[in-house]
Amino acid sequence: MKKVLIINGPNLNMLGIREPGVYGNVTLQTIEQNLRVQAVELGLDLTFVQSNHEGVLIDAIHEAHGTMDGIMINPGAFTHYSYAIRDALGSIDVPAVEIHLSNIHKREEFRHISVTAPVVIGQIAGFGPYGYELGLLALNRYLNQ
């Protein structure tokens, strides 16, 4: 069974409360429940990490080396400026997919840049919570090539 680490960055613990017009009403717990159901169907073992602290996310990425087959990450605002998270993802040989609930390319100009995009296999943005399911499908297909 392939192991996948699901990482959620800052403020994603506030989904369902924070800016519902942008991020919707679905909570992070509901997203995780939906992914657990999907993981059973795909034969994947999921581990979830959410933190508002950059170092915790970097540690989780480092710990994925040699223990995880793939990573799905929503870096939140760290997407746009965390070279430390970018370097962590680039330093390990674990394929990653970047997820965003909103279409970052249709929002404020500073959100158009993803410093993490060059070190992931792909990016899914703008499909709300369904983007996580799309990301897991894409990562699973990539891992089974």
Kinemage of the C-alpha trace (Angstrom):
@kinemage 1
@onewidth
@group {chain A} dominant
@subgroup {mainchain}
@vectorlist {calphas} color= white
{ca met a 1} P 0.000 0.000 0.000
{ca lys a 2} L 1.423 3.359 -1.036
{ca lys a 3} L 1.754 6.019 1.654
{ca val a 4} L 0.802 9.638 1.009
{ca leu a 5} L 1.386 12.619 3.267
{ca ile a 6} L -1.272 15.335 3.076
{ca ile a 7} L 0.098 18.696 4.276
{ca asn a 8} L -2.037 21.755 4.941
{ca gly a 9} L -0.436 25.067 5.792
{ca pro a 10} L -1.457 28.189 7.666
{ca asn a 11} L -5.079 29.137 8.226
{ca leu a 12} L -6.436 25.990 6.594
{ca asn a 13} L -7.584 24.861 10.035
{ca met a 14} L -10.080 27.753 9.728
{ca leu a 15} L -11.806 26.414 6.602
{ca gly a 16} L -15.563 26.725 6.885
{ca ile a 17} L -15.142 29.902 8.934
{ca arg a 18} L -12.519 31.905 7.058
{ca glu a 19} L -13.735 33.863 4.025
{ca pro a 20} L -16.448 31.428 2.898
{ca gly a 21} L -16.955 33.488 -0.265
{ca val a 22} L -13.413 32.542 -1.320
{ca tyr a 23} L -12.826 29.179 0.351
{ca gly a 24} L -16.351 27.800 0.794
{ca asn a 25} L -18.086 26.325 3.829
{ca val a 26} L -16.388 22.921 3.912
{ca thr a 27} L -14.109 22.280 6.887
{ca leu a 28} L -10.671 20.731 6.751
{ca gln a 29} L -12.061 17.794 8.753
{ca thr a 30} L -14.648 17.143 6.021
{ca ile a 31} L -11.972 17.301 3.331
{ca glu a 32} L -9.896 14.775 5.293
{ca gln a 33} L -12.910 12.467 5.731
{ca asn a 34} L -13.599 12.562 1.989
{ca leu a 35} L -9.952 11.808 1.234
{ca arg a 36} L -9.976 8.848 3.644
{ca val a 37} L -12.925 7.345 1.736
{ca gln a 38} L -11.169 7.941 -1.582
{ca ala a 39} L -7.927 6.476 -0.223
{ca val a 40} L -9.659 3.186 0.611
{ca glu a 41} L -10.901 2.981 -2.985
{ca leu a 42} L -7.400 3.742 -4.326
{ca gly a 43} L -5.543 1.540 -1.857
{ca leu a 44} L -3.601 4.414 -0.296
{ca asp a 45} L -2.538 4.985 3.300
{ca leu a 46} L -2.884 8.684 4.207
{ca thr a 47} L -1.214 10.726 6.934
{ca phe a 48} L -2.425 14.277 7.630
{ca val a 49} L -0.473 17.258 8.943
{ca gln a 50} L -1.777 20.798 9.378
{ca ser a 51} L 0.216 23.597 10.933
{ca asn a 52} L 0.356 27.358 10.994
{ca his a 53} L 4.112 27.100 11.600
{ca glu a 54} L 6.566 26.848 8.715
{ca gly a 55} L 9.108 24.745 10.604
{ca val a 56} L 6.534 22.070 11.444
{ca leu a 57} L 5.691 21.746 7.746
{ca ile a 58} L 9.375 21.561 6.805
{ca asp a 59} L 9.965 18.861 9.419
{ca ala a 60} L 7.010 16.861 8.036
{ca ile a 61} L 8.434 17.122 4.515
{ca his a 62} L 11.868 15.977 5.695
{ca glu a 63} L 10.319 13.068 7.594
{ca ala a 64} L 8.563 11.970 4.382
{ca his a 65} L 11.944 11.070 2.892
{ca gly a 66} L 12.177 7.286 2.907
{ca thr a 67} L 8.800 6.833 4.602
{ca met a 68} L 6.240 8.245 2.123
{ca asp a 69} L 5.609 7.533 -1.534
{ca gly a 70} L 4.006 10.896 -2.277
{ca ile a 71} L 2.995 14.254 -0.844
{ca met a 72} L -0.023 16.413 -1.484
{ca ile a 73} L 0.477 19.935 -0.137
{ca asn a 74} L -1.584 23.062 0.218
{ca pro a 75} L 1.076 25.466 1.478
{ca gly a 76} L -1.462 28.266 1.956
{ca ala a 77} L 0.210 31.678 1.988
{ca phe a 78} L 3.635 30.001 2.202
{ca thr a 79} L 3.109 29.188 -1.498
{ca his a 80} L 4.062 32.706 -2.410
{ca tyr a 81} L 7.212 33.274 -0.384
{ca ser a 82} L 8.512 30.221 1.477
{ca tyr a 83} L 11.756 29.292 -0.167
{ca ala a 84} L 12.362 27.108 2.885
{ca ile a 85} L 9.344 24.911 2.052
{ca arg a 86} L 10.363 24.966 -1.617
{ca asp a 87} L 13.863 23.804 -0.683
{ca ala a 88} L 12.475 21.097 1.619
{ca leu a 89} L 10.285 19.711 -1.170
{ca gly a 90} L 13.196 19.881 -3.597
{ca ser a 91} L 15.601 18.180 -1.194
{ca ile a 92} L 13.758 14.864 -1.005
{ca asp a 93} L 12.962 12.320 -3.672
{ca val a 94} L 9.217 12.202 -3.000
{ca pro a 95} L 6.833 13.427 -5.718
{ca ala a 96} L 4.429 16.156 -4.595
{ca val a 97} L 1.253 17.762 -5.906
{ca glu a 98} L 0.367 21.342 -4.942
{ca ile a 99} L -3.285 22.083 -4.148
{ca his a 100} L -5.151 25.378 -3.813
{ca leu a 101} L -8.849 25.761 -3.081
{ca ser a 102} L -9.120 29.046 -4.974
{ca asn a 103} L -7.679 29.879 -8.368
{ca ile a 104} L -4.588 31.739 -7.205
{ca his a 105} L -4.095 33.111 -10.726
{ca lys a 106} L -7.430 34.991 -10.598
{ca arg a 107} L -6.767 36.631 -7.239
{ca glu a 108} L -4.458 39.367 -5.986
{ca glu a 109} L -1.279 39.723 -7.999
{ca phe a 110} L 0.983 38.538 -5.163
{ca arg a 111} L -0.893 35.203 -5.190
{ca his a 112} L -0.054 34.569 -8.859
{ca ile a 113} L 3.458 33.454 -7.929
{ca ser a 114} L 4.093 30.016 -6.492
{ca val a 115} L 7.664 29.495 -5.366
{ca thr a 116} L 6.842 25.840 -4.665
{ca ala a 117} L 5.439 25.039 -8.133
{ca pro a 118} L 8.848 24.398 -9.751
{ca val a 119} L 9.583 21.505 -7.364
{ca val a 120} L 6.231 19.674 -7.567
{ca ile a 121} L 4.923 17.411 -10.324
{ca gly a 122} L 1.779 19.499 -10.787
{ca gln a 123} L -0.580 22.085 -9.378
{ca ile a 124} L -4.364 22.014 -8.997
{ca ala a 125} L -6.130 25.274 -8.209
{ca gly a 126} L -9.622 26.670 -8.263
{ca phe a 127} L -11.798 23.599 -7.732
{ca gly a 128} L -12.482 24.144 -4.041
{ca pro a 129} L -12.410 21.052 -1.822
{ca tyr a 130} L -12.755 18.820 -4.903
{ca gly a 131} L -9.217 19.870 -5.830
{ca tyr a 132} L -7.928 17.621 -3.057
{ca glu a 133} L -9.693 14.620 -4.591
{ca leu a 134} L -8.361 15.542 -8.036
{ca gly a 135} L -4.883 15.891 -6.556
{ca leu a 136} L -5.056 12.489 -4.917
{ca leu a 137} L -6.200 10.896 -8.180
{ca ala a 138} L -3.368 12.570 -10.086
{ca leu a 139} L -0.755 11.634 -7.495
{ca asn a 140} L -1.992 8.033 -7.379
{ca arg a 141} L -1.808 7.752 -11.164
{ca tyr a 142} L 1.720 9.214 -11.112
{ca leu a 143} L 2.824 6.751 -8.416
{ca asn a 144} L 1.450 3.805 -10.399
{ca gln a 145} L 3.136 4.636 -13.712
